[in-house]
Amino acid sequence: MTTLTLETEPLAAAVSVDSEKLMVELADGRSLTVPLTWYPRLLHGTAEERSRWQLLGDGYAIEWPDLDEHIGIEGLLAGRRSSESQRSFDRWLLTRQRKN
């Protein structure tokens, strides 16, 4: 088995989200694009909620406070999808539906 060793910590510089994908511009000039299906909370969020993101620290992660979603840049590079259980997501979705 091979282990990936990063020479520098990957940091986000800019983020954009549309109805289908999350796009992250890294500080070193690379770009990442992943489908929103990887992150169900983003997928079920409104365009307005998805637009209200903030970088944590120097950009090691992205947070969407309205959706209680946090995505680490290192995980994005490794191809990690949301690890939230279906049960947890279902509870979150039910809570959202009750508020509306």
N, C-alpha and C positions, 0 to 999 in steps of 0.2 A: 504494500500500500504506500502511496506517495502522500507526503504532507506538504501543503502549500505554505510557504513562508513569505510573508509580505515584507518588502524592503522598507516601505513607509506606510503609515496608517492612511487608508483611503478616506478622503474627506469630501463631503458634498459642498458644492458652491451654489447650485441653483436647482430648483425642483419645479416640475410642472406635471399636472395630472389632468387627463381628459376622461371621457366616459369609458375608455377601453384600456388605457395604459398609464403607467407611472414612468416619467423620464427624469433622470438625475444626471446633472452635469457635475463631474468631479473636478476638484481643484487642480488636478494634474492634466486636465484637458480631455480625459475620456468621458464618454457618455454611456449611460445604461438605460435600457428600456425594458420594462417587464409588464406583463399583462396584469390588469387589476384583479383578475380572477385569483391571483396569488394572495391577495389581501382583501378578504371579504368585507371588512369594515370600510375600506376605501370604495370598494365596488358599490356598497349600499349607501354610501354617503351622498349628499347632494353636491352639486358643482361648487356651491358656496362653501360648504364644509371642507371639501377637498382643496379649495384654494387657500384655506387658512392653515398653513403649515409653518413650522419654524425649525431651524437647525438647532441641534443640541451641541453644546461645547463649540469646538472649532468646525463642526460639521460631521462628527462621527456618526450621527443619527438624525433622523427626521421625525418630528412629532406633529400629529394632528390632534390638538387638544379636544376639539369638538367630537372627535370620533374615538378618543382614547386609544389611538394607534401610534406605535413607535416602531420604526424600522431602522435597523443598524446598517450602515453602508458596507461593512465587512460581510454581513450576511447576504446583502444584495449581490455582491461580487461572487460569493460562493454559490449563488443560485438557491438560497433558502427561501421557501415560501413561509407564509404565516404558520406558526406552530400552535395557534389557538385551537382548542378542542371544539368539536361541533356543538357540544353541550354548552360551552361558554359562549360561543357565538350566538346560539339560539336564544340564550338568556339576554344577551346584549340587544339583539334584534327585537325581542319582545318588549324590552324596556323602551326602546326607541318608538315602537308602534304605540305604546301607551301614552307617550308624551305628545304625540301628534293627534 
